[in-house]
Each structure stands twice: as structure tokens, then as C-alpha cells.
Amino acid sequence: MSSECFITQEATNEILLRVTNVCAECYDDINKGDTIHYDMQNYRYLCKSCQERLCAQMNENCEMIEEESGGLFY
């Protein structure tokens, strides 16, 4: 699943050494050659599964869609 909310790229040595080597959401390792997704709203790199999960929760403006919580005051 792709979205204009993310930039998809291949993990390079430069990204792994200078920016991150783990997914910012689940903290799984990112290895050279992995497909990673840069979250342009929160300025972080995500693995494919986290990107897909977050993408499903966003609208076309890259805003998170709040689900009905049924909390104490709703």
C-alpha cells in the first residue's frame, strides 16, 4: 500500500549509520536493502508493516482518523 504521506526508499548504509537502523514504531531492525518508508508527518522511518498499518488509519490529507472510543464522556 502506498501513500503520498510516505516516501518509499531502499535502506542504504548512509541511512543506517547516520539516521536510524530500527523502525520508529515497532523498533524492528532495518537492514541494508530493506524497503523503508519515511513518514513525512512525523519525520521518521518505518518498516513496511508499520507503514501499512498507519496508512490504513490516515485520510487523504495524511491526518489520523480518530475512531469512536466509547470513553467515559462520549
Helices and strands as residue ranges (DSSP letters): E 6-10, H 13-18, E 35-39, E 44-46, H 48-56
